[in-house]
Amino acid sequence: MSEIEYLTDKTGKPKAVVVPIELWKQFLSGDGSSKEGLLEEIEDYCLSKAMDEAKNSPVLNRKEALTYLEG
């Protein structure tokens, strides 16, 4: 499935979100007919994508994690 894209201004501040048509259709065909339903669908999609990405991320020990966060 296509990725959601975030558009930013020149300073890097998020300004807009681009949702692929196939994902938008999926939202509208399901529970997303209401504003709350659509927001829940988008949140579920984003959380699912983040969890998928986390599965492919390396596992760091405490020292490596702290070093990464400091950088």
C-alpha positions as CSV (number, residue, x, y, z in Angstrom):
1,M,0.0,0.0,0.0
2,S,1.2,3.6,-0.7
3,E,2.6,5.6,2.1
4,I,1.1,8.7,3.8
5,E,3.3,11.7,3.1
6,Y,3.8,14.8,5.2
7,L,4.3,18.2,3.6
8,T,6.4,20.7,5.5
9,D,7.2,24.4,5.2
10,K,10.8,25.7,4.7
11,T,11.5,25.3,8.4
12,G,10.4,21.7,8.5
13,K,7.1,22.4,10.3
14,P,4.4,20.0,9.2
15,K,1.7,21.7,7.1
16,A,-0.3,19.0,5.4
17,V,-0.8,15.3,4.9
18,V,-1.1,13.5,1.6
19,V,-3.3,10.3,1.8
20,P,-3.1,8.0,-1.3
21,I,-6.5,7.5,-3.1
22,E,-6.6,3.8,-2.5
23,L,-6.2,4.4,1.2
24,W,-8.8,7.1,1.2
25,K,-11.3,4.8,-0.6
26,Q,-10.6,2.1,2.0
27,F,-11.4,4.6,4.8
28,L,-14.6,5.7,3.2
29,S,-15.8,2.2,2.4
30,G,-15.6,1.1,6.0
31,D,-16.3,2.8,9.3
32,G,-15.0,6.1,8.0
33,S,-18.3,7.6,6.9
34,S,-18.3,9.8,10.0
35,K,-15.6,12.2,11.1
36,E,-14.8,10.1,14.2
37,G,-14.7,6.9,12.2
38,L,-12.4,8.4,9.6
39,L,-10.0,9.7,12.3
40,E,-10.0,6.2,14.0
41,E,-9.3,4.6,10.6
42,I,-6.3,6.9,9.9
43,E,-5.0,6.5,13.5
44,D,-5.2,2.7,13.2
45,Y,-3.4,2.8,9.8
46,C,-0.6,5.0,11.1
47,L,-0.2,2.8,14.3
48,S,-0.1,-0.3,12.2
49,K,2.5,1.2,9.9
50,A,4.6,2.3,12.8
51,M,4.5,-1.2,14.3
52,D,5.5,-2.7,11.0
53,E,8.4,-0.4,10.8
54,A,9.4,-1.2,14.4
55,K,9.6,-4.9,13.5
56,N,12.3,-4.1,11.0
57,S,14.2,-1.8,13.3
58,P,17.3,-3.1,15.1
59,V,17.0,-3.8,18.8
60,L,19.4,-1.7,20.8
61,N,20.7,-2.3,24.3
62,R,20.4,0.4,26.9
63,K,23.7,2.0,26.2
64,E,23.2,2.0,22.4
65,A,19.7,3.5,22.9
66,L,20.9,6.3,25.1
67,T,23.7,7.1,22.6
68,Y,21.2,7.1,19.8
69,L,18.8,9.5,21.7
70,E,21.7,11.9,22.5
71,G,22.7,12.1,18.8
